[in-house]
């Protein structure tokens, strides 16, 4: 891809590439840069080439893009991992129970019983994810409803912070006055 194709092409951040930047990116190697630098400065090309080759150029391997969805809260993620492990174990047990039944093994009956118990546990795990998510949303104010307890908690915290700042300001005012206005000197 030549310089003409790169001019005006948007970068990762949406910034336009200038002609000079496009020229700089067109250079094939540090050795080519060394030749250009040597011609411009009058220094022997072999000395400049060595210096350029010794330098490390920082080039990011990837450009981070903002996440499309926010990360799950820690308690919800923990419950989700637990549920996935329970479901995976249940599927493995069900497959073993099926294969043991087909083979006519004595292990078929215990595996069927354990598969039923695992199915109940996996259902509980999936419900646990849902309940944990609902509780987290309710407590941390993601759901904006009049019944949200998070709104009242935030209101209380704001009120406490305001009161604390007011007392700190009053104490600072007393200290600035040099203790004037105090009723006793104890």
Secondary structure, 3 states (H helix, E strand, C coil): CCHHHHCCCECCCCCECCHHHHHHHHCCCHHHHHHHHHHHHCCCHHHHHHHHHHCCCCCCCCCCCCCCCCCCCHHHHHHHHHHHHHHHHHHHHHHHHHHHHHHCCCHHHHHHHHHHHHHHHHHHHHHHHHHHHHHHHHHHCCCCCCCCHHHHHHHHHHHHHHHHHHHHHHHHHHHHCCCCCCCCCC
